[in-house]
């Protein structure tokens, strides 16, 4: 009679701990899924730096909020500052301003640092013409040619202030906290099972037949 009673007590203890771990796991998974969905398809922060967008953006770097929906909805046009996947290096994103869209004729200085010679280009269908605000130090459509619209990752709509950066940091820390709670709960379950095995060694043999929550 003692063994079935001990097994029943262990099963109740295991079930309670497993439910707690499962609830935290579901919460963590939902939070991560929401972050991934937001970052991939709605809005995400990005750090940009360099001289190509002076004086609009700082040389030492700015944190920008990028709208990911606008390119998907065709809401990107002339004058917008956009995040573009580099045609030369797909792993790199560049920040430029759209100067022309399909059907536009764009006139630009070929080499503004050395001469005033200009050239005109008709932007083909499904492409945009991008340039940096600092035409003297920008690798853009003047060198790359018209860029396929599909490489436009998002439209910049906000430069993040110091207060907003603190908020982003807070959300990041909250994400880490939730993950830590999940790990601590899983460890507590593990410790609980180890305690049960130490108190009742016979249970460890029986538990090999039960599914593990970890």
C-alpha positions as CSV (number, residue, x, y, z in Angstrom):
1,X,0.0,0.0,0.0
2,X,2.9,2.3,0.7
3,X,4.4,2.2,-2.8
4,X,1.1,3.2,-4.6
5,X,0.6,6.0,-2.2
6,X,4.1,7.3,-2.7
7,X,3.7,7.1,-6.5
8,X,0.4,9.0,-6.3
9,X,2.1,11.7,-4.2
10,X,4.9,11.9,-6.7
11,X,2.5,12.1,-9.6
12,X,0.6,15.0,-8.0
13,X,3.9,16.8,-7.3
14,X,5.2,16.2,-10.8
15,X,1.9,17.4,-12.4
16,X,1.8,20.6,-10.4
17,X,5.4,21.5,-11.3
18,X,4.9,20.5,-14.9
19,X,1.9,22.8,-15.2
20,X,3.9,25.7,-13.8
21,X,6.7,25.2,-16.2
22,X,4.3,24.8,-19.1
23,X,2.4,28.0,-18.2
24,X,5.7,30.0,-18.1
25,X,6.9,28.3,-21.4
26,X,3.6,29.3,-23.2
27,X,3.9,32.9,-21.9
28,X,7.5,33.1,-23.0
29,X,6.8,31.7,-26.4
30,X,3.9,34.1,-27.0
31,X,6.1,37.0,-26.0
32,X,8.9,36.0,-28.3
33,X,6.5,35.4,-31.2
34,X,5.0,38.9,-30.7
35,X,8.5,40.4,-30.7
36,X,9.4,38.5,-33.9
37,X,6.2,39.5,-35.6
38,X,6.6,43.1,-34.7
39,X,10.3,43.2,-35.7
40,X,9.8,41.4,-39.0
41,X,6.5,42.9,-40.3
42,X,5.5,46.0,-38.4
43,X,8.2,48.1,-36.9
44,X,11.8,47.7,-35.6
45,X,14.6,49.9,-34.3
46,X,17.9,50.0,-36.3
47,X,21.2,51.7,-35.7
48,X,22.7,53.6,-38.6
49,X,25.9,55.6,-38.8
50,X,28.3,57.0,-41.4
51,X,28.6,60.2,-43.5
52,X,26.2,59.4,-46.4
53,X,23.1,60.9,-44.8
54,X,24.7,64.1,-43.3
55,X,23.3,66.4,-42.1
56,X,19.9,64.6,-41.7
57,X,21.5,61.8,-39.7
58,X,24.5,61.9,-37.4
59,X,27.9,60.6,-38.5
60,X,28.4,58.9,-35.1
61,X,25.1,57.0,-35.3
62,X,21.3,57.3,-34.8
63,X,18.7,54.9,-33.6
64,X,15.8,55.0,-36.1
65,X,12.4,53.4,-36.1
66,X,11.6,51.7,-39.3
67,X,8.1,51.0,-40.6
68,X,8.1,47.6,-42.3
69,X,4.4,47.7,-43.5
70,X,4.8,50.7,-45.9
71,X,6.9,48.9,-48.5
72,X,4.5,45.9,-48.5
73,X,1.5,48.3,-49.0
74,X,3.3,50.3,-51.7
75,X,3.3,53.4,-49.5
76,X,6.9,54.4,-50.2
77,X,7.6,57.3,-52.5
78,X,9.9,60.2,-53.4
79,X,11.5,62.0,-50.5
80,X,11.1,59.1,-48.0
81,X,14.2,57.9,-46.1
82,X,14.3,54.2,-46.4
83,X,16.2,51.1,-45.2
84,X,17.4,49.1,-48.2
85,X,19.1,45.8,-48.5
86,X,22.4,46.5,-50.2
87,X,22.6,45.1,-53.8
88,X,26.3,44.5,-53.3
89,X,26.0,42.7,-50.0
90,X,22.7,41.1,-49.0
91,X,23.8,40.9,-45.4
92,X,24.1,44.7,-45.1
93,X,21.3,47.3,-45.0
94,X,21.9,50.9,-46.1
95,X,19.9,54.0,-45.3
96,X,19.2,56.4,-48.2
97,X,16.5,58.8,-49.5
98,X,14.3,57.9,-52.5
99,X,14.9,60.5,-55.2
100,X,12.8,58.9,-57.9
101,X,10.3,56.0,-58.4
102,X,9.4,54.0,-61.6
103,X,8.7,56.3,-64.5
104,X,10.6,59.3,-63.1
105,X,13.6,60.9,-64.9
106,X,16.3,61.6,-62.4
107,X,19.1,64.1,-63.1
108,X,22.2,63.8,-60.9
109,X,25.8,64.9,-60.7
110,X,28.1,62.1,-61.9
111,X,31.1,63.2,-59.7
112,X,30.1,66.2,-57.6
113,X,33.5,66.5,-56.0
114,X,35.4,67.0,-59.3
115,X,33.0,68.4,-61.9
116,X,29.5,69.7,-62.6
117,X,28.8,67.1,-65.2
118,X,25.3,65.7,-64.9
119,X,23.4,62.7,-66.3
120,X,19.8,61.8,-66.6
121,X,18.3,58.3,-66.0
122,X,14.7,57.0,-66.5
123,X,13.9,54.8,-63.5
124,X,12.6,51.5,-64.8
125,X,9.4,49.7,-63.6
126,X,9.7,48.0,-60.2
127,X,12.7,50.1,-59.2
128,X,13.6,53.2,-57.2
129,X,16.4,55.6,-57.3
130,X,18.1,56.2,-54.0
131,X,20.8,58.7,-52.9
132,X,22.4,59.8,-49.7
133,X,21.8,63.4,-48.6
134,X,25.5,63.9,-48.6
135,X,26.2,63.4,-52.3
136,X,29.9,63.8,-51.7
137,X,30.2,60.6,-49.6
138,X,27.5,58.2,-50.5
139,X,27.5,54.9,-52.4
140,X,24.0,54.9,-53.9
141,X,22.1,54.6,-57.2
142,X,24.7,56.9,-58.9
143,X,27.0,53.9,-58.6
144,X,24.6,51.0,-58.1
145,X,22.0,52.0,-60.6
146,X,18.2,51.8,-60.0
147,X,17.5,49.5,-57.0
148,X,14.7,46.9,-57.2
149,X,11.7,47.9,-55.1
150,X,11.8,44.5,-53.4
151,X,15.1,45.4,-51.7
152,X,13.3,48.2,-49.7
153,X,13.0,46.8,-46.2
154,X,11.2,49.7,-44.5
155,X,10.5,53.4,-44.3
156,X,12.1,55.5,-41.5
157,X,9.5,57.5,-39.6
158,X,11.2,58.4,-36.4
159,X,14.6,59.1,-34.8
160,X,14.6,57.6,-31.4
161,X,15.0,60.0,-28.5
162,X,16.9,59.3,-25.3
163,X,13.7,58.5,-23.4
164,X,12.6,56.1,-26.1
165,X,15.9,54.4,-26.0
166,X,15.4,53.8,-22.3
167,X,12.0,52.3,-23.1
168,X,13.5,49.9,-25.7
169,X,16.2,48.9,-23.1
170,X,13.4,48.3,-20.5
171,X,11.5,46.0,-22.9
172,X,14.7,44.2,-23.7
173,X,15.4,43.7,-20.0
174,X,11.8,42.6,-19.5
175,X,12.4,39.9,-22.1
176,X,15.5,38.7,-20.3
177,X,13.6,38.7,-17.0
178,X,10.8,36.5,-18.4
179,X,13.4,34.1,-19.9
180,X,15.1,34.0,-16.5
181,X,11.9,33.2,-14.7
182,X,11.3,30.3,-17.2
183,X,14.8,28.9,-16.5
184,X,14.4,29.2,-12.7
185,X,11.0,27.5,-12.8
186,X,12.5,24.6,-14.9
187,X,15.4,24.3,-12.4
188,X,12.9,24.3,-9.5
189,X,11.1,21.4,-11.1
190,X,14.4,19.6,-11.6
191,X,15.4,20.2,-8.0
192,X,11.9,19.0,-6.9
193,X,12.3,15.7,-8.7
194,X,15.9,15.2,-7.4
195,X,14.5,15.7,-3.9
196,X,11.8,13.1,-4.4
197,X,14.3,10.6,-5.8
198,X,16.6,11.2,-2.8
199,X,13.7,10.7,-0.3
200,X,12.2,7.7,-2.1
201,X,14.9,6.0,-4.3
202,X,12.4,3.4,-5.5
203,X,10.4,6.1,-7.3
204,X,13.3,6.8,-9.7
205,X,12.8,3.4,-11.3
206,X,9.0,4.0,-11.6
207,X,9.5,7.5,-13.1
208,X,11.4,6.1,-16.0
209,X,8.0,5.0,-17.4
210,X,6.6,8.6,-17.1
211,X,7.0,11.3,-19.7
212,X,9.4,14.1,-18.7
213,X,8.3,17.8,-18.9
214,X,11.8,18.9,-19.6
